[in-house]
Amino acid sequence: MSTAPFSPFPVAPSLSADAILPRQTYRQGGIRQTVILIGASTGGTEALRVLLSALPAQMPPILITQHMPEMFTASFASRLDAQCTLTVKEAQAGERLLPGVAYIAPGHSHLLLKPVAPSGYQVELNPGAPVNRHRPSVDVLFRSAANGAGPHAIGVILTGMGRDGANGLLELKESGARTIAQDEASCVVFGMPKEAIALGAADETLPLSAIAARLVAMVGQRPATPSL
């Protein structure tokens, strides 16, 4: 007789980004528009508010995966939009990425970056299986940018539980992208950034309060003037 413990709740397998898209080598000579990718989980809603509200409108497109149920992502984007100089919206399939706009992954699908010739990118949404038990998954977003943007991408991994995004940040770095991880002291949960740092995926480890200024410097923009 089997003595294995009985679990009334089956545990879903933890899939990698391979379940959604293959890893591909970035093709030099492709699209050269800068794009910023941000991943977050536990504590990320406040971290994103702090980060995005400190950025000026003159920024490259920003794609964001925040682990969040689908009934909350549209209202979350709307709240951020009211507090930021940037335009913040829930991402829609097929829309062209525009400078000065931050796109929040809808809770029902993975958010991917898709290159569009001759220049630029568009949103792709994939309702496939959860990756690292998350949909949307940070690993999926980061891999899509490693494949399609390579050295023209900047990846940022913020506070969050688990390891989603750690492998993807490494893939971004290996493709030539610049990468940032939030430091332990400013994280609510030092999980995802910790895993990324352990893999050697982060070029820089910064407190949350310093990330906006670093992004501005990376893209050659002046920091926003604080409102009084």
C-alpha positions in Angstrom: 0.0 0.0 0.0 1.3 3.4 -0.9 2.2 5.7 2.0 2.5 8.9 -0.1 0.7 11.8 1.5 -2.6 12.8 0.0 -3.0 16.3 -1.3 -6.6 17.4 -2.1 -5.2 20.4 -4.2 -3.1 19.4 -7.2 0.0 21.5 -7.6 0.5 22.9 -11.0 3.9 22.3 -12.6 6.3 25.2 -12.7 7.0 25.9 -16.3 9.8 28.0 -17.8 9.4 30.7 -20.5 10.1 27.9 -23.0 6.4 27.1 -22.7 5.5 30.4 -24.3 8.4 31.3 -26.6 11.9 29.9 -27.5 15.1 31.7 -26.6 16.6 33.3 -29.7 19.8 35.2 -30.5 19.2 38.9 -31.0 20.0 39.8 -34.6 22.4 42.7 -34.9 21.2 45.3 -37.3 17.6 45.0 -36.2 15.4 47.6 -34.6 17.4 50.1 -32.5 14.7 51.8 -30.5 15.4 51.8 -26.7 12.8 50.1 -24.6 12.6 49.6 -20.8 11.2 46.4 -19.2 10.2 46.2 -15.5 9.1 43.2 -13.5 7.7 43.2 -10.0 5.6 41.2 -7.6 5.0 41.5 -3.8 5.4 45.2 -2.9 5.6 46.1 -6.6 2.5 48.3 -6.7 4.0 50.9 -4.4 7.5 50.4 -5.9 6.1 51.1 -9.4 4.3 54.2 -8.2 7.5 55.6 -6.7 9.6 54.7 -9.8 7.2 55.8 -12.5 6.1 59.0 -10.8 9.8 60.1 -10.7 10.2 59.7 -14.5 9.8 62.5 -17.0 7.4 62.1 -20.0 10.3 62.0 -22.4 11.2 58.4 -21.9 11.3 55.4 -24.2 8.4 53.0 -24.1 8.1 51.0 -20.8 6.7 47.5 -20.6 5.7 46.3 -17.1 4.8 42.9 -15.7 3.4 43.1 -12.2 1.9 39.9 -10.7 -1.7 40.9 -10.3 -5.2 39.3 -10.9 -6.8 40.5 -14.1 -9.7 42.3 -12.4 -7.2 44.8 -10.9 -4.7 45.6 -13.7 -6.8 48.2 -15.6 -7.7 50.1 -12.4 -4.0 49.9 -11.3 -2.9 51.4 -14.6 -5.5 54.2 -14.3 -4.3 55.1 -10.8 -0.7 55.3 -11.9 -1.7 57.4 -14.9 -3.3 60.0 -12.6 -0.1 60.2 -10.5 2.6 60.2 -13.2 3.9 62.5 -15.9 4.2 59.5 -18.1 1.0 58.1 -19.7 0.3 54.7 -18.0 -2.2 52.3 -19.5 -3.1 48.6 -19.6 -1.5 47.0 -22.6 -3.6 46.0 -25.6 -2.7 43.4 -28.2 -1.2 44.8 -31.4 -0.8 48.4 -30.2 2.4 50.2 -31.3 4.8 51.1 -28.5 5.1 54.9 -28.1 7.6 57.0 -26.2 6.3 58.4 -23.0 3.9 55.6 -22.4 4.2 52.8 -19.8 2.2 49.6 -20.6 0.9 47.4 -17.8 0.5 43.7 -18.5 -3.2 42.7 -18.2 -3.7 40.0 -15.6 -5.1 37.5 -18.0 -2.1 37.2 -20.4 1.7 37.3 -20.7 3.0 40.6 -22.0 5.6 40.3 -24.8 7.5 42.8 -26.9 7.3 42.2 -30.7 9.7 44.0 -33.1 7.9 45.6 -36.1 9.9 46.5 -39.2 11.3 48.9 -40.2 11.5 50.4 -36.7 9.7 50.1 -33.4 7.8 47.5 -31.4 4.3 46.5 -30.6 2.5 44.7 -27.8 1.8 41.0 -28.1 -0.4 39.2 -25.5 -0.3 35.5 -24.9 -2.9 33.8 -22.8 -0.8 30.6 -22.5 0.1 28.6 -19.5 1.5 30.3 -16.3 5.3 30.5 -16.2 6.9 30.1 -12.8 3.2 29.7 -11.8 2.5 33.3 -12.9 0.5 34.8 -15.7 1.7 37.4 -16.6 5.3 36.3 -16.1 8.3 38.5 -15.8 10.5 35.8 -17.4 8.3 35.9 -20.5 8.5 39.7 -20.9 12.2 39.7 -20.4 12.9 36.9 -22.8 10.8 38.6 -25.5 12.9 41.7 -25.1 16.2 39.7 -25.1 15.1 38.2 -28.4 13.8 41.3 -30.0 15.6 44.3 -28.5 18.9 42.9 -27.2 21.3 45.7 -26.5 18.6 48.4 -26.9 16.7 47.1 -23.9 17.0 48.1 -20.2 15.7 45.6 -17.7 14.7 46.3 -14.1 13.7 43.7 -11.5 11.9 45.1 -8.5 10.7 43.7 -5.1 8.9 40.4 -5.2 8.6 36.8 -3.8 10.1 33.9 -5.7 12.3 33.9 -8.7 10.2 34.9 -11.7 12.3 37.3 -13.8 15.7 36.2 -12.6 16.4 34.0 -15.6 14.9 36.5 -17.9 17.1 39.3 -16.5 20.1 37.1 -17.2 19.0 36.5 -20.7 18.6 40.3 -21.2 22.1 40.8 -19.9 23.5 38.1 -22.2 21.8 39.8 -25.1 23.6 43.0 -24.4 20.9 44.8 -22.4 21.7 46.9 -19.3 20.1 45.5 -16.2 19.2 46.8 -12.7 18.0 45.0 -9.6 16.4 46.7 -6.6 18.5 46.4 -3.4 17.5 44.4 -0.3 17.0 47.4 2.0 14.3 49.0 -0.2 12.5 45.8 -1.1 9.3 44.6 0.6 10.4 41.0 -0.3 13.9 40.5 -1.5 13.1 37.4 -3.5 13.2 38.1 -7.3 16.0 40.6 -7.1 18.0 38.3 -4.8 17.7 35.4 -7.3 18.7 37.7 -10.2 21.8 39.0 -8.4 22.8 35.5 -7.4 22.7 34.5 -11.1 24.9 37.5 -12.0 22.1 39.0 -14.0 22.2 42.5 -12.6 24.7 45.1 -13.8 23.7 47.4 -11.0 22.0 46.9 -7.6 20.3 50.1 -6.5 17.8 51.4 -3.9 14.4 52.1 -5.3 14.8 55.8 -4.8 17.8 55.8 -7.2 16.4 53.8 -10.0 14.5 56.5 -11.8 17.5 58.8 -12.0 19.6 56.0 -13.3 17.1 55.2 -16.0 17.0 58.8 -17.0 20.8 58.9 -17.2 20.8 55.7 -19.3 18.5 57.1 -21.9 20.1 60.5 -21.9 17.1 62.4 -20.6 16.9 65.1 -17.9 15.1 64.2 -14.6 11.6 65.5 -14.1 11.2 68.7 -12.1 9.5 67.7 -8.8 6.0 69.3 -8.4 5.7 71.7 -5.5 
